[in-house]
Amino acid sequence: MKAKKKKAKCLNGHAETRTETIEPSYPYAFYNKITGVVLYVQAESGDDAMRKFDLCHFPAEHRKDWKVLVEIGSQPDFTGEQPWEDTVDQLSYN
């Protein structure tokens, strides 16, 4: 959790500083494997993301068609040496 300070004007014209707590949120993507539709939501947790997905009222019989994707805190660094470069030549595409 992060505390964020906000300045707001009061009715008398003086500035007032308030502190409010901001819950961290993460982007979740729901991908439909059949239609190619992608739905993005900002959520605080996987349960929160599923709750928001359920608010869309998609038919329950098609739930298996959806995959849930989430951005993780430690993303791969593609600017440096690739750890798989040595093994690419050894892969078989048969």
C-alpha positions in Angstrom: 0.0 0.0 0.0 1.1 3.5 -0.8 0.0 6.7 0.9 -0.6 9.5 -1.6 -1.0 13.1 -0.6 -3.6 15.1 -2.4 -4.2 18.8 -2.3 -7.8 20.0 -2.6 -9.4 23.4 -2.3 -11.7 23.9 0.6 -14.9 26.0 0.3 -13.0 28.9 2.0 -10.4 28.9 -0.8 -7.5 27.5 1.4 -5.7 24.4 0.3 -6.1 21.3 2.4 -3.8 18.3 2.2 -5.4 14.9 2.6 -3.6 11.5 2.7 -5.4 8.6 1.1 -4.3 5.0 0.8 -4.0 3.6 -2.7 -4.1 -0.2 -3.0 -1.8 -1.6 -5.6 -3.5 -2.8 -8.7 -2.2 -5.0 -11.5 -3.3 -5.4 -15.1 -5.0 -8.7 -15.9 -5.9 -9.8 -19.4 -8.6 -12.3 -20.1 -8.1 -13.8 -23.5 -10.8 -15.8 -25.4 -9.0 -18.6 -27.3 -12.0 -19.0 -29.7 -12.9 -15.4 -30.6 -9.6 -13.7 -30.0 -11.3 -11.1 -27.7 -9.1 -9.6 -25.0 -10.5 -8.0 -21.9 -8.2 -6.0 -19.7 -9.0 -5.2 -16.0 -7.0 -3.5 -13.2 -7.3 -5.6 -10.1 -5.7 -5.9 -6.7 -5.6 -9.7 -6.8 -6.6 -12.7 -8.9 -9.8 -13.0 -7.0 -10.6 -9.3 -7.6 -9.9 -9.8 -11.3 -12.2 -12.8 -11.5 -14.9 -10.8 -9.7 -14.6 -8.1 -12.3 -14.7 -10.6 -15.1 -17.9 -12.1 -13.7 -19.5 -8.6 -13.8 -19.4 -9.0 -17.6 -21.9 -11.9 -17.4 -20.3 -14.0 -20.1 -22.1 -17.4 -20.4 -20.7 -19.9 -17.9 -20.6 -22.7 -20.5 -17.9 -20.8 -22.4 -15.7 -20.1 -19.4 -13.2 -22.8 -20.5 -12.6 -20.7 -23.6 -10.9 -18.0 -21.6 -7.3 -17.8 -20.4 -6.2 -15.3 -17.6 -2.9 -13.5 -18.1 -1.2 -11.2 -15.5 1.9 -9.0 -15.6 4.4 -10.1 -13.0 6.7 -7.8 -11.0 9.9 -9.2 -12.6 9.7 -9.0 -16.3 12.4 -10.6 -18.5 15.1 -8.2 -19.7 15.3 -8.6 -23.5 18.1 -6.0 -23.9 20.9 -8.2 -22.7 22.2 -11.7 -23.5 19.4 -14.2 -24.1 19.8 -17.3 -21.8 18.3 -19.5 -24.5 20.6 -18.4 -27.4 22.9 -21.4 -26.9 20.1 -23.9 -27.1 18.3 -22.5 -30.2 20.5 -24.4 -32.6 19.8 -27.6 -30.7 16.0 -27.4 -31.1 14.2 -29.6 -33.5 11.2 -28.4 -35.4 10.0 -31.8 -36.7 
